[in-house]
């Protein structure tokens, strides 16, 4: 009886050991099945952006917003809406191809003004390049710094740290810095957080960047979030603006 019990115990323990090893093996295979960050990023960075929504914010060490911006963009037809504000000023703008409508708050009038954009106009350039510059370009060395996680809708890549190469990519991205006029030339990086979400085909669905830095002995954080990629509804300049805007071309 003792021998049978011993044999049964050994078989039972052996079965448990097999199950544990099998579970470990399955776990490893699932982990190894995840695509590399380089593979996902190379496709995500080439996502064709036909529409998107983006927000920017610069906050101080007390988490008070010093300036912020909202941009909505569609490629065809080329229409862009911009809402930029600081504690003391605010402007709203519509770009419809090469026609610009702008409203400045904090001035003597809250009227909308209409003007034509030239190819050399900074706003026109912003409209033409916003989709291209919305993406951050990572090479193989920086892509390896991202952690990959499978989600229900695709994949999520995350980075958090103070890598100098990552900081330079953030600093040199004009869509991230120029939209609200942040000058990083004398800024010292503290840390950065980047989250990139894609669908199952590695196409970009969301991009979030947060960069904490020190400038003139003050700590600030710049954040950008790009979402509603290729899912933004049709944009149209409100008729109340197109009908009543003051045409600056006729007042010259």
C-alpha atoms as one frame of an Amber mdcrd trajectory, in Angstrom:
protein
   0.000   0.000   0.000   2.803   2.349   0.938   4.540   1.533  -2.317   1.414
   2.283  -4.338   0.899   5.535  -2.447   4.534   6.523  -3.057   4.224   5.678
  -6.732   0.983   7.654  -7.006   2.612  10.634  -5.227   5.582  10.556  -7.594
   3.309  10.391 -10.627   1.161  13.218  -9.280   4.175  15.430  -8.569   5.572
  14.578 -11.978   2.311  15.608 -13.614   2.329  18.922 -11.754   5.925  19.527
 -12.834   4.994  18.859 -16.475   2.076  21.269 -16.233   4.294  23.968 -14.696
   6.949  23.537 -17.376   4.287  23.562 -20.055   2.811  26.794 -18.673   6.251
  28.395 -18.564   6.919  27.295 -22.117   3.581  28.706 -23.274   4.263  31.977
 -21.506   7.663  32.261 -23.162   6.256  31.477 -26.587   3.572  34.137 -26.168
   6.179  36.689 -25.150   8.472  35.783 -28.029   5.514  36.031 -30.407   5.266
  39.765 -29.825   6.590  41.791 -32.774   9.654  43.921 -32.246   9.218  47.610
 -31.533  11.278  48.420 -34.651   8.841  46.458 -36.815   5.787  48.228 -35.405
   7.330  51.704 -35.483   8.569  51.425 -39.065   4.973  50.860 -40.202   3.336
  53.263 -37.731   5.621  56.090 -38.819   4.392  55.684 -42.397   0.694  55.764
 -41.530  -1.216  57.824 -44.079  -2.851  60.564 -42.019  -5.969  61.830 -43.754
  -7.439  63.372 -40.609  -6.538  63.799 -36.963  -7.033  65.786 -33.790  -4.100
  67.004 -31.719  -3.743  68.836 -28.418  -0.736  70.539 -26.866  -0.199  71.901
 -23.374   2.661  73.516 -21.519   2.396  73.393 -17.723   4.574  74.640 -14.881
   5.768  72.820 -11.776   2.423  73.542 -10.088   0.609  71.853 -13.002  -0.870
  75.181 -14.067  -1.407  75.494 -17.819   0.665  78.301 -19.318  -0.427  77.755
 -22.893  -2.403  75.173 -24.810  -3.616  74.438 -28.318  -6.146  72.296 -30.122
  -5.845  71.393 -33.794  -8.298  69.519 -35.991  -7.112  68.567 -39.460  -8.453
  66.948 -42.626  -6.315  66.432 -45.705  -8.967  66.356 -48.445 -10.294  68.934
 -48.514  -7.515  70.735 -46.647  -9.269  72.211 -43.620  -7.729  72.945 -40.254
  -9.116  74.425 -37.052  -6.774  75.892 -34.429  -7.617  77.104 -30.926  -4.593
  78.531 -29.090  -4.701  80.156 -25.669  -2.596  81.533 -22.845  -3.848  83.002
 -19.544  -3.958  86.474 -21.136  -4.704  85.826 -24.806  -6.460  83.513 -27.203
  -6.863  83.130 -30.924  -8.982  80.853 -33.059  -8.273  80.106 -36.664  -9.759
  78.229 -39.595  -7.747  77.342 -42.671  -9.732  76.312 -45.741  -7.224  75.520
 -48.470  -5.465  78.912 -48.766  -8.125  81.010 -47.089  -7.476  81.945 -43.494
 -10.062  83.081 -40.939  -8.734  84.312 -37.611 -10.209  85.727 -34.424  -8.082
  87.349 -31.741  -9.478  87.549 -28.223  -8.075  90.152 -25.868  -8.048  92.795
 -28.612 -10.407  95.698 -29.259 -12.692  93.516 -31.357 -13.814  89.901 -31.407
 -14.513  89.950 -35.137 -13.275  87.280 -37.516 -10.861  88.411 -40.215 -10.322
  86.790 -43.590  -7.117  86.739 -45.592  -5.308  84.675 -48.192  -2.370  82.510
 -47.256   0.789  82.488 -49.354   3.081  79.502 -49.799   5.598  81.259 -47.574
   3.104  81.732 -44.744   4.003  79.870 -41.560   0.360  78.908 -41.058   0.138
  77.548 -44.589   3.271  75.511 -44.033   1.833  74.232 -40.774  -1.327  73.114
 -42.545   0.628  71.375 -45.301   3.019  69.570 -42.971   1.055  68.870 -39.803
   0.371  65.251 -40.741   4.001  64.591 -41.685   5.403  66.195 -38.537   2.858
  64.710 -36.146   4.870  61.492 -36.067   8.141  61.071 -34.243  10.796  59.202
 -36.212  12.774  56.601 -34.289  15.744  54.655 -35.597  16.654  51.101 -34.556
  18.685  52.205 -31.528  15.881  54.320 -30.036  13.112  51.896 -31.053  14.717
  49.249 -28.836  13.972  51.436 -25.812  10.212  50.875 -26.203   8.284  48.145
 -24.418   5.720  46.311 -26.532   2.364  45.128 -25.200  -0.490  43.464 -27.059
  -3.900  45.103 -26.645  -7.417  44.095 -27.676  -7.211  46.335 -30.735  -3.521
  46.049 -31.618  -0.303  47.005 -29.877   0.904  49.597 -27.374   4.507  50.819
 -27.253   5.697  52.739 -24.215   8.873  54.556 -23.286   9.799  56.379 -20.086
  13.242  57.714 -19.317  15.841  60.383 -19.975  17.620  59.051 -23.055  19.381
  61.873 -24.909  18.551  60.541 -28.366  14.844  60.415 -27.517  15.044  63.960
 -26.159  16.668  65.201 -29.377  13.887  63.586 -31.437  11.284  65.389 -29.315
  13.201  68.675 -29.396  13.598  68.641 -33.177   9.960  67.813 -33.945   8.452
  71.049 -35.242   4.876  69.879 -34.825   5.502  69.324 -31.131   7.420  72.526
 -30.387   6.440  75.232 -32.875   2.668  74.924 -32.581   2.687  76.675 -29.214
   6.067  78.340 -29.644   8.241  76.370 -27.215  11.974  77.043 -27.472  14.006
  74.017 -26.375  17.394  75.474 -27.345  18.419  76.174 -23.733  16.212  73.578
 -22.047  17.678  70.763 -19.981  15.740  67.465 -20.163  14.499  65.738 -17.024
  12.452  62.831 -18.375  10.075  61.925 -21.176   7.131  59.582 -21.577   5.898
  58.348 -24.954   2.945  56.071 -25.682   2.230  54.862 -29.217  -0.866  52.800
 -29.962  -1.469  50.950 -33.230  -4.024  48.619 -34.723  -3.268  44.972 -35.492
  -1.638  46.010 -38.769   0.700  48.427 -36.935  -1.102  51.505 -38.271  -0.982
  54.432 -35.849  -4.138  55.094 -33.811  -2.824  57.336 -31.025   0.368  59.118
 -30.018   0.990  60.735 -26.617   4.191  62.556 -25.642   5.080  64.212 -22.346
   8.457  65.921 -21.928   9.551  67.346 -18.584  12.418  69.828 -18.690  14.110
  72.705 -16.897  14.564  76.130 -18.435  15.724  79.324 -16.713  15.626  77.465
 -13.382  11.962  76.610 -13.876  10.522  73.138 -14.384   7.981  72.784 -17.162
   6.204  69.974 -18.982   5.204  69.941 -22.631   2.633  67.373 -23.714   1.126
  66.448 -27.066  -1.648  63.979 -27.832  -2.632  62.957 -31.351  -5.817  60.922
 -31.722  -8.898  60.399 -33.933  -6.439  59.444 -36.643  -8.369  58.913 -39.884
 -11.554  58.933 -37.808 -12.213  62.654 -37.458 -15.540  63.741 -38.889 -15.932
  66.196 -41.740 -14.709  69.717 -40.962 -16.406  72.838 -42.261 -15.875  76.520
 -41.537 -19.101  77.760 -39.882 -21.237  79.869 -42.217 -21.501  82.559 -39.526
 -17.759  83.082 -39.983 -17.535  82.879 -43.794 -20.423  85.338 -44.193 -19.416
  87.918 -41.597 -15.605  87.847 -41.585 -13.892  91.125 -42.441 -11.937  90.663
 -45.705  -8.512  92.208 -45.081  -7.647  91.898 -48.781 -10.289  94.564 -49.563
  -9.145  96.941 -46.852  -5.620  97.302 -48.239
